[in-house]
Amino acid sequence: MNLHRKGRAALVLALVAVVGMAFRVSWNALRDIAGAVGADDTAAMLYPFVVDGLMALALIATLVLADRDRTFALRVLGAYTVASLVLNYVHGLVPELHGRTVDWGRLADWDPANWALVLLATSLPVGSIYFGSDLVAKVLHHRPTPIPDASTNAEQSTETVMKRSTADLPVSTPEPITANAVALPRPVAVGFLKSTLPAKPHPSITPAPAAPIESRAVAAESTRPRRATGRVPDAAKPTRPKRTPDQLLDEARKATAGWPDAKVTGEGIRRAIRTSPANARSLRDTLLAERAAASAKVA
């Protein structure tokens, strides 16, 4: 483990050394390019930090971020690497840039190429502000995925192995049990023992004849209620004819002839002549009205 850490530390130190030497080599080219596009001495001295410094920042963000943020950091790193390469290439092609004898704002003889190079050199500081701020914000808001402890992994693996082993066990069948074969002694005729007395004879009992059971057809009981399958046959309808209102009134008068007024109720009339509650109430009102009229005539 110590050797692994030492190797990683040595690799990081080697990377820092290479980046530092590359930054020093690119320093002069970026400084002269900045002076050629109008930067003063102080700005020209800081210009290399703007380009190569953002490249270092994008490299660190690439190591920290993940997924889409890492892809964004890689794109920023690649774009500024290409821009620094182009400016160093132009610095090597134009010797006048070394002594700063070139005209101000003139990086190439061909006008379109000159305009593109001036636009590239002057837009890199603005891009560094934008992309640098975005990368720093992404790094600060990044939440690394927690790495489970070794003990947790061990417990989960043990539980998984136990479950798998329990499920994969074949069903064990018990071995057949073989009974010990024990040879029994052969039976011996017992003739030398005391003779037994003869048993007392008992009268034979004849069984009484049993009455045969008659077989009768029994309707099978059904637990499910039967549904109406159609028109009710005439035989199933009640044979009692439907009574007219006059017949019901006559039956009610006969049934309630000896009843007091307090007993003449709809429920009592319904039970007495077996009619519907509506008919019983109508008959009650009629009978009470008749009794009231009769009492008025008497008075």
C-alpha positions as CSV (number, residue, x, y, z in Angstrom):
1,M,0.0,0.0,0.0
2,N,2.8,2.4,0.8
3,L,4.5,1.7,-2.5
4,H,1.2,2.4,-4.3
5,R,0.9,5.7,-2.6
6,K,4.5,6.6,-3.3
7,G,4.0,5.8,-7.0
8,R,0.9,8.0,-7.2
9,A,2.7,10.8,-5.5
10,A,5.7,10.5,-7.9
11,L,3.3,10.5,-10.9
12,V,1.6,13.7,-9.7
13,L,5.0,15.4,-9.1
14,A,6.2,14.4,-12.6
15,L,3.0,15.8,-14.1
16,V,3.5,19.1,-12.3
17,A,7.1,19.3,-13.5
18,V,6.1,18.7,-17.1
19,V,3.3,21.2,-16.9
20,G,5.6,23.8,-15.4
21,M,8.3,23.4,-18.1
22,A,5.7,23.5,-20.8
23,F,4.3,26.7,-19.3
24,R,7.7,28.2,-19.3
25,V,8.3,27.3,-23.0
26,S,5.0,28.8,-24.0
27,W,5.5,31.9,-21.9
28,N,7.5,33.9,-24.4
29,A,5.1,33.1,-27.3
30,L,1.9,34.1,-25.5
31,R,3.6,37.2,-24.1
32,D,4.7,38.4,-27.5
33,I,1.3,37.7,-29.0
34,A,-0.4,39.7,-26.3
35,G,1.9,42.6,-26.9
36,A,1.2,42.4,-30.7
37,V,-2.6,42.7,-30.1
38,G,-2.3,45.8,-28.0
39,A,-1.6,44.7,-24.4
40,D,0.8,46.7,-22.2
41,D,3.8,45.2,-20.5
42,T,1.9,44.1,-17.3
43,A,-1.0,42.6,-19.3
44,A,1.5,40.8,-21.6
45,M,3.2,39.3,-18.6
46,L,-0.2,38.0,-17.2
47,Y,-1.5,36.8,-20.6
48,P,0.2,33.3,-20.4
49,F,-1.6,32.7,-17.0
50,V,-4.9,33.4,-18.7
51,V,-4.4,30.7,-21.4
52,D,-2.2,28.0,-19.8
53,G,-3.6,28.7,-16.3
54,L,-7.1,27.8,-17.5
55,M,-5.8,24.7,-19.1
56,A,-4.4,23.6,-15.7
57,L,-7.7,24.5,-14.0
58,A,-9.6,22.4,-16.6
59,L,-7.2,19.5,-16.0
60,I,-7.9,19.5,-12.3
61,A,-11.7,19.8,-12.9
62,T,-11.5,16.8,-15.2
63,L,-9.9,14.7,-12.4
64,V,-12.6,15.8,-9.9
65,L,-15.9,15.9,-11.9
66,A,-17.8,13.0,-13.4
67,D,-20.2,12.3,-16.3
68,R,-21.4,15.4,-18.3
69,D,-19.4,17.8,-16.2
70,R,-16.2,15.9,-16.9
71,T,-17.0,16.0,-20.6
72,F,-17.4,19.7,-20.4
73,A,-14.1,20.1,-18.6
74,L,-12.4,18.0,-21.3
75,R,-13.8,20.1,-24.0
76,V,-12.6,23.3,-22.4
77,L,-9.1,21.8,-21.9
78,G,-9.0,20.7,-25.6
79,A,-10.2,24.1,-26.9
80,Y,-7.6,26.1,-25.0
81,T,-4.9,23.6,-25.8
82,V,-5.6,24.1,-29.5
83,A,-5.7,27.9,-29.1
84,S,-2.4,27.9,-27.3
85,L,-0.9,25.6,-30.0
86,V,-2.1,28.0,-32.8
87,L,-0.7,31.1,-31.1
88,N,2.7,29.3,-30.4
89,Y,2.7,28.2,-34.1
90,V,2.1,31.8,-35.3
91,H,4.8,33.0,-33.0
92,G,7.2,30.6,-34.6
93,L,6.2,31.6,-38.1
94,V,6.6,35.4,-37.6
95,P,10.1,36.3,-36.5
96,E,9.1,39.9,-36.1
97,L,7.1,38.9,-33.0
98,H,10.3,38.0,-31.2
99,G,11.6,41.5,-31.1
100,R,8.2,43.1,-31.1
101,T,8.9,44.9,-34.4
102,V,5.7,43.8,-36.0
103,D,2.9,46.3,-36.7
104,W,0.4,46.6,-33.9
105,G,-2.5,44.2,-34.5
106,R,-0.8,42.5,-37.4
107,L,-0.2,38.8,-36.9
108,A,-0.5,37.6,-40.6
109,D,-0.1,39.1,-44.0
110,W,-3.4,37.7,-45.3
111,D,-6.2,39.8,-43.8
112,P,-8.8,37.0,-43.1
113,A,-6.1,35.0,-41.3
114,N,-5.0,38.1,-39.4
115,W,-8.5,38.9,-38.3
116,A,-9.1,35.4,-37.1
117,L,-5.8,35.3,-35.1
118,V,-6.5,38.7,-33.5
119,L,-10.1,37.5,-32.6
120,L,-8.6,34.4,-31.1
121,A,-6.0,36.1,-29.1
122,T,-8.4,38.8,-27.7
123,S,-11.2,36.4,-26.9
124,L,-9.2,34.0,-24.8
125,P,-9.2,36.2,-21.7
126,V,-13.0,36.6,-21.8
127,G,-13.4,32.9,-22.3
128,S,-11.1,32.2,-19.4
129,I,-13.4,34.3,-17.1
130,Y,-16.5,32.5,-18.3
131,F,-15.2,28.9,-18.5
132,G,-13.1,29.3,-15.4
133,S,-16.0,30.5,-13.3
134,D,-18.2,27.7,-14.6
135,L,-15.6,25.0,-13.8
136,V,-15.0,26.3,-10.3
137,A,-18.8,26.3,-9.6
138,K,-19.1,22.8,-10.9
139,V,-16.3,21.6,-8.7
140,L,-17.7,23.3,-5.6
141,H,-21.2,21.8,-6.1
142,H,-19.9,18.4,-7.0
143,R,-20.9,15.6,-4.5
144,P,-18.7,12.5,-4.9
145,T,-20.4,9.1,-4.7
146,P,-19.8,7.5,-1.3
147,I,-17.6,4.5,-1.3
148,P,-18.9,1.6,0.9
149,D,-16.6,0.4,3.6
150,A,-14.9,-2.9,3.4
151,S,-16.9,-4.2,6.4
152,T,-20.2,-3.4,4.6
153,N,-19.0,-5.2,1.5
154,A,-17.9,-8.2,3.5
155,E,-21.3,-8.4,5.3
156,Q,-23.2,-8.1,2.0
157,S,-21.0,-10.7,0.3
158,T,-21.4,-13.1,3.3
159,E,-25.1,-12.7,3.3
160,T,-25.3,-13.3,-0.5
161,V,-23.1,-16.4,-0.2
162,M,-25.3,-17.7,2.6
163,K,-28.5,-17.1,0.7
164,R,-27.1,-18.6,-2.5
165,S,-25.8,-21.6,-0.6
166,T,-29.1,-22.2,1.1
167,A,-31.1,-21.9,-2.1
168,D,-28.7,-24.1,-4.1
169,L,-28.6,-26.9,-1.6
170,P,-30.2,-30.1,-3.1
171,V,-33.0,-31.7,-1.2
172,S,-31.5,-34.4,0.9
173,T,-33.3,-37.7,1.0
174,P,-32.9,-39.9,4.1
175,E,-31.2,-43.2,3.6
176,P,-33.5,-46.2,3.7
177,I,-33.6,-47.8,7.1
178,T,-33.0,-51.5,7.0
179,A,-34.4,-53.5,9.9
180,N,-32.1,-56.0,11.5
181,A,-33.2,-59.4,10.5
182,V,-33.6,-61.4,13.7
183,A,-34.2,-65.1,13.4
184,L,-37.1,-66.1,15.6
185,P,-37.2,-69.5,17.2
186,R,-39.4,-72.2,15.6
187,P,-42.6,-72.9,17.4
188,V,-42.6,-76.0,19.6
189,A,-45.6,-78.1,20.3
190,V,-46.5,-77.9,24.0
191,G,-47.7,-81.4,25.0
192,F,-46.1,-81.9,28.3
193,L,-47.9,-79.1,30.1
194,K,-51.1,-79.4,32.2
195,S,-54.2,-80.1,30.2
196,T,-56.9,-77.5,30.1
197,L,-60.5,-78.1,31.0
198,P,-63.0,-78.2,28.1
199,A,-64.9,-75.0,27.6
200,K,-68.6,-74.8,28.7
201,P,-70.8,-75.0,25.6
202,H,-72.9,-71.8,24.9
203,P,-76.1,-71.7,23.0
204,S,-75.9,-70.2,19.5
205,I,-77.6,-66.9,19.1
206,T,-79.3,-66.3,15.8
207,P,-79.2,-62.6,14.7
208,A,-82.5,-60.8,14.3
209,P,-83.4,-60.0,10.7
210,A,-82.9,-56.3,9.9
211,A,-85.6,-54.4,8.1
212,P,-84.5,-53.4,4.6
213,I,-84.0,-49.7,4.0
214,E,-86.2,-48.2,1.4
215,S,-84.5,-46.1,-1.1
216,R,-86.2,-42.7,-1.6
217,A,-85.3,-40.0,-4.0
218,V,-84.1,-36.9,-2.2
219,A,-83.8,-33.5,-4.0
220,A,-80.3,-32.2,-4.0
221,E,-79.8,-29.1,-2.0
222,S,-78.2,-26.2,-3.9
223,T,-76.3,-23.5,-2.0
224,R,-76.6,-21.1,-4.9
225,P,-79.9,-19.1,-5.3
226,R,-81.8,-19.9,-8.4
227,R,-82.4,-17.0,-10.8
228,A,-85.7,-16.4,-12.6
229,T,-85.5,-18.1,-16.0
230,G,-88.6,-16.7,-17.6
231,R,-92.4,-16.4,-17.1
232,V,-93.8,-17.8,-14.0
233,P,-96.2,-20.7,-14.8
234,D,-99.9,-20.4,-14.0
235,A,-99.7,-23.3,-11.6
236,A,-97.2,-21.4,-9.5
237,K,-99.4,-18.3,-9.2
238,P,-101.7,-17.9,-6.2
239,T,-105.2,-19.2,-6.8
240,R,-106.9,-16.6,-4.6
241,P,-108.6,-14.0,-6.8
242,K,-107.8,-10.3,-6.5
243,R,-110.3,-8.5,-4.3
244,T,-112.0,-5.3,-5.3
245,P,-112.0,-2.2,-3.1
246,D,-115.7,-2.8,-2.1
247,Q,-114.8,-6.4,-1.1
248,L,-111.9,-5.2,0.9
249,L,-114.1,-2.6,2.7
250,D,-116.7,-5.3,3.5
251,E,-114.1,-7.6,4.9
252,A,-112.6,-4.7,6.9
253,R,-116.0,-3.8,8.4
254,K,-116.7,-7.4,9.4
255,A,-113.2,-7.8,10.9
256,T,-113.3,-4.5,12.9
257,A,-117.0,-4.6,13.9
258,G,-116.2,-5.1,17.6
259,W,-113.0,-3.1,17.7
260,P,-112.8,0.2,19.5
261,D,-111.6,3.3,17.6
262,A,-108.2,3.2,19.2
263,K,-107.6,-0.4,17.8
264,V,-108.6,0.5,14.2
265,T,-105.1,1.0,12.8
266,G,-103.6,0.3,9.4
267,E,-101.4,-2.5,10.8
268,G,-104.3,-4.2,12.5
269,I,-106.4,-4.1,9.4
270,R,-103.5,-5.3,7.3
271,R,-103.1,-8.4,9.5
272,A,-106.8,-9.0,9.8
273,I,-107.7,-9.2,6.1
274,R,-104.2,-9.7,4.7
275,T,-103.8,-6.8,2.4
276,S,-101.1,-4.3,1.4
277,P,-100.1,-1.4,3.8
278,A,-101.5,1.2,1.3
279,N,-104.9,-0.5,1.2
280,A,-104.9,-1.0,5.0
281,R,-104.4,2.8,5.5
282,S,-107.1,3.7,3.0
283,L,-109.5,1.3,4.7
284,R,-108.6,2.7,8.1
285,D,-109.4,6.2,7.1
286,T,-112.7,5.1,5.5
287,L,-113.8,3.1,8.6
288,L,-112.9,5.9,11.0
289,A,-114.8,8.4,8.8
290,E,-117.9,6.1,8.8
291,R,-117.7,5.8,12.6
292,A,-117.4,9.5,13.0
293,A,-120.4,10.1,10.8
294,A,-122.5,7.5,12.7
295,S,-121.6,9.2,16.1
296,A,-122.6,12.6,14.7
297,K,-126.0,11.3,13.6
298,V,-126.6,9.7,17.0
299,A,-125.7,12.9,18.8
